Amino acid sequence: MQVHCTWTCPLRFTLLSFSKHLGHNIRGCRRESCNLYPSLVATMSTVSTENAAVTTQNESTQKTHHPVQVAKRLEKFKTTIFTQMSSLAIKHGAINLGQGFPNFDGPEFVKEAAIQAIKDGKNQYARGVGVPELNNAISERFKKDTGLLVDPDMEITVTSGCTEAIAATILGLINPGDEVILFAPFYDSYEATLSMAGANVKCITLRPPDFAVPINELKHTISKDTRAILINTPHNPTGKMFTREELNVIASLCIENDVLVFTDEVYDKLAFEMDHISMASLPGMYERTVTMNSLGKTFSLTGWKIGWAIAPPHLTWGVRQAHSFLTFATSTPMQGATSVALRAPDSYFVELKRDYLEKKAILVDGLRAVGFKVFPSSGTYFVVVDHTPFGLENDVAFSEILMVIS
């Protein structure tokens, strides 16, 4: 069957293989057991190390080909699915719905601010924790969104994208052997960075159709040995938004067991069917929460890689210690432009949500029209579908076939 994408849409969709073996396959959250989630799973192509190094010679030079080398804590992750699918899309001239960036550029007023910052000579190293105007803008935006007043100099750290905020938070606050709970499926950097930190990862699976948090399983999993829970809401890749009831239960369990919360909220402005709730805003939670966010998703400028982490001073210290030795500082002119972006009028965010809702409707209607079962998506630009009615249970293989015949 040939499926044509006849619309232009920045929304990304994930193909999930909800076979009869779903529960068995993903419960353990081992890397090989997450093969139902193409947004998360590493491609299984490997470089053979069975043969000895091969020596080749051409004319006057001699080169030795050695097996690839990687630290044991990272060797199971292989090449990311983003690299695999993007390469195949380029090869076959297919529309790339496999990576989280839109097919349109960010707003002119933000780009012009970056150009002006460069012209004004703001091109040298920035203050390590962020240029003051951006830290102030983040503080103002956070207060407007959550009602929380945070100190821009003591409680906000600007990072190279939210991915670095995640890495700095994990590497700065997690010790080898610490137990950390993830909700699967998840953004692939979570597990990789936790592996670099030597953490003991425990997974709780969010299952279709509504991807609700299995509260009883969470209660049995969390304990005094748990150091942290990592939450992503709105959620990549299911589009789920954690409800107030779910967040309240998680909060009470964290307080009871003295557990930290790392919350990735990069899609907070793409909340369609309910209001986004920041975990830090719940009673008793700010003191144990690191809130992470970024410019890229909200302002369609993913290549700028400007992110930040908000936390009380006693947690910010650990985040900043790691940040200092990861990147130390982030792009100076782009930080100045980000401060302009975060002070955008409310109308910008209203129009952004309306635009994505319209595009989401086009995508969902199109997917249903060709025979996919579409699951609910309350936020983000992700749409999850069941492709198994087309006859293939392997989601990656199905995606590859679509690209070949597109």
N, C-alpha and C positions, 0 to 999 in steps of 0.2 A: 504494500500500500504506500502510495506517495503522499506525503503531507507537505503542503506548501505554506510558508509563513507569508501571508499577503498583507501584513500590517507592519508598521514601524513602531516599535515600542521599547522603552527602556526597562520595562519590567522583566525580571529574570524568573524563570520557573525551574523547579527541580523535579526530576522524575524519580519517583519512589517505587520500588518493587514490593508491594504489599502482598507477598505470597503467603501460603498457609504456614510457612516456616518462619514468619516474621519474628514472633516472640522468641523463639529459640536462637535465631541468628544474632540478635542484637542485645540480648540481655547482659552478656558479659562485658560489652563495650570494649572488646579487644579490637585492635586495628583491623584484623581480618574479618571480624564479625560485623563491621559497619559497612559492608559492601552494598547495602541497599541505598546509601546516601551519597550520590555523586558530588554534592557540594562539599563533602567531608573526606572522602576516601582517597587515598593515594593510589595512583595508577600502579599496577603491579609489574610494569616492565622493569627489569633489573639488568645490570651489567654482569655478565658471567665472570666468576672468579675461579672457575674450576681449573682452567689451564694456566700454566706458568706464563710469566710475562713474555710477550712476543717482541722480538727485535726485528725491525725493518730498516732497510738501508736504501737510500736513493742518492746516487752520484756521490757527493762529498759529505753528506750529513747522515747521522745515524740516530734514530729515535727509539726509545724503549717505551712500550705501552704497558703500564702497570694497572692492576685492578684498582677501581675507585676506593677511596678510603673515607670513612665517616665514623664519628664517635658512636659507641654502642647505644647511647641513649637516644640517638636519632636515626639509626639505621633502619628501623622498622617503618619509617614514614615514607620512604621512597620519593618519587616525584609527585607533586601535588596534582589533583584533578584539574585545577585551574589551568596549569601549564599544558596538560594533555589536551583538554577540550579547546583551548584557545588556539593551539597549534593546528588541530584538526579543522577548526573553523576557517582558519586562514588557508589551509591546504585545499579545502573543498569549496571555498567561496561561500560558506554558509553564514547565516545571521548568528552571531555569537550571543546566546542567551545564558552562557555558562559562567560568566564572571560579573561581579557586582559593580558595574558602572553603567551610567545611562548613555544613550546615543545622542545627547545634546550637551551643550556647554553650560557652564555656570553663568550667573547673572553678570551683566556688564559692569554694574556699579562696584562689584567686588574685584573684578579683574582690573578695572581702572585704578582702584586703590592700591593694588599690588604694583602696577606700573609706576604710579606716582611715588610709592615708597622706594622703589629701585632708583628712580630719578633723583629722589631726595637724599640718596647716599646711605640708605639704611641697608647696608650690604655686608657688614662685618658680623662676627659672632654675636649672637643675642645673649642676654642674661640666661643662665642655665635653666632657671625655673620658668622662663617665659618673659617676654617684653611686658613692661608694666601695663600698657594700654590694653593688651590682650587679656592679661590676668584680671584686670578690672572689668572688661566686657564679659568674660566668663562668669565672674561673680554676679554681675547684674542680671545676666540671662538666667543663671541658676536660681536666683531669688525670685525672678518673675515666674519661672516655671514651677518651682517647688515651695516657695515661701521661706526658704532657708537662707540666712545671711552667712556667707563664708568669707574668711579673710583672704584677699587675693594674693597676698605675699606669703602667707604661712600655710594655706590649705589648698592651693591650686598649683599643679605642675604641668607645664606645656610639654608635649611629647611629639615625636615624629609619627603622627597618626595614632589611631586608637590601638593598633596592633602593638606599638611600642609601649603605650600606656598599660596594656595587658601584660606585656613582658616585664616591664619595670615593677608592676604591682606584684606579680608572681615571684620574680627573682628577688625582690626586695623584702617580701613578707613571708615567703614559704621556705621552710627548711627541709632538707632531705628526710624522707620518711613521713612528712606531714600528710595527713589525709585530707583530700579535697574532693568535694562532690560536684559533678557536672550533670547537666540535663542534656541527654542525647536525643536527636542529633545536635551537633555543635559546630561552631566556626573552627576550622582545623588548627589554628594557632594555639587554641586553649590546651589541647592535650600535648602538643609538641613542646610548648613552653613549660608545662608542668613536668614533662619528662626531663627537660634540661635542669629543672630545679630539684629533681629526685623525689617528686611527690608520689604519694600513693593515691591513685585516681580511682574513685568509685562513681559509677554511672547510674543514673536513673532515667529510664527511657520515657519520652513523651510519645504517646501512641495515637494514631488516627482513630476516629475522624476529627476529634476536637483538640487533641494533644494536651489534654488536661494533666496537671501535676498529680501523680499517684500519691496522695497524701499518706496513706498507710505505709507504703514502701519507703517514703522519705522518713517517716517517724522511726522505722526500723533500721534505717541506714545511718542517720545522724546520731552522733554520740559524743561523749566527752573527748574522744580521740580525734574528732573532726576539727580541723583547723579553719577551713573556709568552704563556702559554697560560691560557685560562679554562676551568675544568672545573666541571661541575655533576653531583654524585653524592650521593644518588640523583637521577636525571635527569628534568627537566621538558622535554618532555612524554612521553617514551617509557617511563618507569618503569624504565629500565635502571640497573643499578648497575655501576660500573666495578670490574672484578675486580682482585685483588692483582697478577696477572700484567700486566694492562694498566697499572696504576699504576706498577709497577716499571719497565716500559719507558719510560713517559713521564718518570719521575723520572730515569732514567739519561740520557735525551736532553737533559733540562733542565740537568743538571749538566755534561754534555759541552759544551753550547752556551751556558752561562751564561744560562739563561732563567728568568724568574720564573713562578710559578704562582699564579693567583687561583682559589680553590676555593669554590664556593657549595654549602653543605651544609645548607640549610634543612630538608631532608627526612631528616636523618640518623637520626631516631627512627622513621621509617617504612620500615625495611629488613626485608623479609619473608623472602627466601630465602637470604640470606647476610649476614654481618656487615658493617656499614659500616666502611670504612677511610678515615681522614683522611690526605690526602696529606702533611700536615705531620709525621705520625708516622713516615714512611719515612726511612731513613738518609740524612743529608745534605740533607734537604728543608726543615726548619723555617726555615733561614736565608734561603730564597728563596721562601717561601710566605706568602700572605695568606689566612687561613681566615675565611669569612664565614658567619654564621648569624643566626637570629632566634627570637623568641618565637612568632610567629603560627601557624606550621604545627603545631608540637608541642603547643601549648596552646589551639588553636582560638580565638585572639584576634587575628585578622588586622587588625582595625581599630585596634589599639593602636600598631602600627608601631614596635616596639622591636627593633633589630638590633644587630650588633656585628661588628667586624673584629679578628682576632688576628694579630699579626705581630711579628717581631723589631724592636727599636728603630729600626734603620736604615730599615726599610720603614714602620713606624708613623709616622715623622716626615712622610712624604709624604701618607699617609692622613689624618693629623690636620690638615695644612695645608689640604687640600681641604675636609675636614669643617667646619673653622672658618668657611669662607665659603659653605658650603651651608646648614647648619642651626644650626651652633655647638653647640646643646644639644638634648637630647631630653626629652620629657615627664617631669617629676620624679616625680610619684606613681606613674606606670606603671613607672618604673624600679625603684622600691622593691618593687612587687608582683612584678616579673619576678625579682628576687632570691629571693623566696619560691618562685616557680614552679620555678626551676632547682634548688632544694634539695628538690624533691618526692621522696618515697620511690621506690625502684625499681619498686614495684608499680604506680605510675601509668603508667610507660612500658610495662610489660608489658600492662596492661589496654588502653592506647591502641592498641598493635599488634594485639592480639586483636580489638578492636572493628573496626578498619579491615579486617582480614583477612576477618571475617565479612561486612562490607558489600561488600568487593571480590568475594567469591564470589557474592553475590546479583546484583551488576551483571554479572559475566562470564557467569553462567548465563543471565541474561535476554537479554543481547546475542547470545549463541550461539543461543538458542531462536528468535529472530526472523530469524536468517540472517546475522549478521555473522561475519567471520573475526576472531578475537581474538588479538592478539600477546602474547607473554609480558611480564609486568610484575613486576620483582623488588622494587620499592620505590615510594614516593610514593603519592598517591591518583589516579594517572593510569592509564587503560586505553586502549590504542591499538587501533583496529579498522580493517579494510578495508571500506569501504561500497560499493565498485564493483559487487558482485553485484546491487545494487538498480537499476543502470542509469544512474547519474549519475557522471561522473568528477570533477566539480568538488565538492570537499568543502564549501565555504562554501554553495553553492547547495543541496546536500543538507541541510545543517543548517537552512537557512532553511525548506525545505519541511517538515521535521519539526516546526518550531515552528508553522507555519501549520495543520497537520493534527492537532496534538496535542490 
